[in-house]
Amino acid sequence: MCLGIPGRITKIWDDRGTRMATVDFGGVTRTACLAYLPGATIGNYTIIHAGFALTVVDEAAAHRTLATFRELGLLDDELGARQPADGVGR
């Protein structure tokens, strides 16, 4: 299964003309492409799917989605690491 998971953008840079970001999923970070979200900024929560940021979501929605995924036991499979019980990035 491949889910669109919300995470918080913590760093943005240019990689040969393509905007890239570090996205924090509550302690687990991944690199994502921001090509579809040219207006995304550090601190935004975004849905990541297959390495691409697809949409910006508000923080409350991100936390609700992550809590649901956590309850269903899906985050470990998707992110390959255990998530802290208290939620996403600080």
C-alpha positions in Angstrom: 0.0 0.0 0.0 1.2 3.5 -0.6 -0.5 6.3 1.3 -0.4 10.0 1.0 1.1 11.0 4.4 1.1 14.5 5.9 4.4 15.9 7.1 5.9 19.3 8.0 8.4 21.0 5.6 11.5 21.8 7.6 14.0 22.7 4.8 13.7 23.8 1.2 16.5 23.9 -1.4 17.0 24.0 -5.2 18.4 20.9 -6.8 19.4 21.7 -10.4 16.2 23.8 -10.9 13.8 21.6 -8.9 12.6 22.7 -5.5 13.2 20.0 -2.9 12.3 19.7 0.7 13.0 17.8 3.9 9.7 16.8 5.4 9.3 15.7 9.0 6.8 13.0 9.9 7.2 13.2 13.7 10.9 12.4 13.9 11.3 10.5 10.6 12.4 12.7 7.8 12.3 12.2 4.1 13.2 14.2 1.0 10.3 15.3 -1.2 10.0 17.1 -4.5 8.0 20.4 -4.4 7.6 20.8 -8.1 3.8 20.6 -7.8 3.7 23.2 -4.9 5.8 26.2 -5.9 4.2 28.3 -3.1 5.0 25.8 -0.3 7.1 27.2 2.5 9.0 26.0 5.6 6.4 25.2 8.3 3.7 24.1 5.9 2.1 20.7 6.3 1.9 18.8 3.0 0.6 15.5 1.8 3.5 13.4 0.4 2.9 10.6 -2.0 5.7 8.7 -3.8 8.2 11.4 -3.0 6.1 14.3 -4.2 4.4 17.0 -2.2 0.9 17.1 -3.6 -1.1 19.6 -1.5 -0.7 21.8 1.5 -3.0 21.0 4.4 -3.6 22.7 7.7 -1.8 21.5 10.8 -5.0 20.2 12.5 -5.9 18.1 9.5 -2.4 16.7 9.4 -2.5 15.7 13.0 -5.9 14.1 12.6 -4.7 12.1 9.6 -1.5 11.0 11.3 -3.5 9.9 14.4 -5.8 7.8 12.3 -2.9 6.2 10.4 -1.2 5.5 13.7 -4.3 3.9 15.2 -4.5 1.7 12.1 -0.8 0.7 12.4 0.0 2.1 8.9 2.8 4.5 9.7 5.5 2.0 10.5 4.9 0.2 7.2 4.9 3.4 5.1 7.7 5.2 6.7 9.9 2.3 7.8 10.3 3.6 11.3 8.4 3.9 14.6 6.5 7.1 15.2 6.4 8.9 18.5 3.0 8.7 20.3 2.7 12.5 20.6 2.4 13.4 16.9 4.3 15.1 14.1 7.2 17.6 14.2 7.6 20.4 16.7 
